[in-house]
Amino acid sequence: MSARPVDVLVAGGGGFIGGHLVGDLLSQGLSVRSVDVKPVSEWYQAHEAAENVQADLSLLDDALAQTDGAREVYMLAADMGGMGFIENNKALCMLTVLTSTHMLQAAQKAGVERYFYSSSACVYAADKQTDTHITALKEADAYPAMPEDGYGWEKLFTERMCRHFLEDFGLETRVARYHNVYGPHGTWTGGREKAPAAVCRKIATAVITGNHDIDIWGDGEQTRSFMYIDDCVRGSQMILRGDSPVPVNLGSDELVSINQLYSIVEEIAGIKCTRNYQLDAPQGVRGRNSDNTQILETYGWAPSTSLADGMAKTYAWVYDEVKRSLG
């Protein structure tokens, strides 16, 4: 028995990016099947207007069942988190290749019209990210390959699979390399949170408790760029519907150090904290930034949300979550 036809399948719809994407697609009047391995009660956002399904897409039978009837697919499902999780769970990150492989097979069999894969800046060669004053990473910098161990290798391998499913089977694949997506309704505690949410949590806790001592992983001089969730959602749909099958950066080129990120949130919160640097904590590459030349030339696209504005929205949401958790 075939599944009912839907405009879009969002794999990983119970996750942070997936929840925002499903909401935006529904607002356009599209029918959406949102699938995640977690129980629906544990999703970051579960939209009543969507068909919400708990299924394990690493299993080929589940991937086939959920992809059946879908016209387009956004493949966001992955076992991942912030740097603390990625560096300490390399095998789990690599096992996502089962989901990646089975979803491509299912999409081919189902005759999906368009297939979007969310790759990552972690595919970029480590020897190009050793300086805090990083030269922004161009798409060509992924080769010769030396990506982030574990997570980055799985992402780069799946990019190649997408390319070959297009070449060999005619599946219209599109690939975006996400650069540090952040915003409300995501992981903010527990070990899988990324830097923007972690910073907001620490500053919010300092405001609420009055204890202004905070711990920072590394020396705080490592540099990154961060993309607000609204820009990610809009950019992903633009790339899916575009004509270029070549992997493209989807991120902000507004480079900041982690220390600067803390200062931005301190200003938002109206406090100053005492910073304790944990030099033996996971901190990833020394510097990473997105070169947006290709996406600007191909799509005329640039992110519209500044880091200060995006962090203000994120902090307000995380503050309420922290206050609720502290009673």
BELJO-V540990 format. One record per backbone hydrogen bond with DSSP energy under -0.5 kcal/mol. CO is the residue of the C=O (numbers start at 1). NH is the residue of the N-H. Records with the same first field share a line. If there is no record, write none. Layout:
# BELJO-V540990
CO=NH ; NH
This chain:
# BELJO-V540990
6=71
7=72
8=33
9=11 ; 74
10=12 ; 13 ; 35
11=76 ; 77
12=15
14=44
15=19
16=20
17=21
18=22
19=23
20=24
21=25
22=26
23=27
24=28
25=28 ; 30
26=29
31=8
32=34 ; 51
33=10 ; 35
34=53
35=12 ; 13
36=55
39=42
40=43
45=47
46=48
47=50
50=52
51=34 ; 53
53=36 ; 55
55=57
56=59
59=63
60=64
61=65
62=66
63=67
64=68
67=70
69=6
71=113 ; 114
72=9
73=75 ; 116
74=11 ; 76
75=118
78=80
82=85 ; 86
83=87
84=88
85=89
86=89
89=93
90=94
91=95
92=96
93=96
94=97
95=98 ; 99
96=100
97=101
98=102
99=103
100=104
101=105
102=106
103=107
104=108
105=109
106=110
107=111 ; 112
108=111
114=73
115=174
116=75
117=119 ; 176
119=178
120=123
121=124
122=148
125=128
126=129
129=286 ; 287
132=134
137=291
138=141
139=142
140=143
141=125
146=126
148=152 ; 153
149=151
150=154
151=155
152=156
153=157
154=158
155=159
156=160
157=161
158=162
159=163
160=164
161=165
162=166
163=167
164=168
165=169 ; 171
166=170
170=172
171=173
172=115
174=117
175=248
176=119 ; 178
177=250
178=121 ; 180
179=227
180=227
182=229
194=198
195=199
196=200
197=201
198=202
199=203
200=204
201=205
202=206
203=207
204=208
205=209
206=210
210=212
212=214 ; 274
214=276
216=278
217=220
220=259
222=258
223=288
224=256
227=182
228=231 ; 232
229=233
230=234
231=235
232=236
233=237
234=238
235=239
236=240
237=241
238=242
239=242
243=245
248=177
250=179
252=290
253=255
256=224
257=261
258=262
259=263
260=264
261=265
262=266
263=267
264=268
265=269
266=270 ; 271
273=275
274=214 ; 276
275=277
276=216
277=279
278=218 ; 281
286=223
289=137 ; 291
290=292
292=296
293=297
294=298
295=299 ; 300 ; 301
296=300
304=306
306=310
307=311
308=312
309=313
310=314
311=315
312=316
313=317
314=318
315=319
316=320
317=321
318=322
319=323
320=324
321=325
322=326
324=327
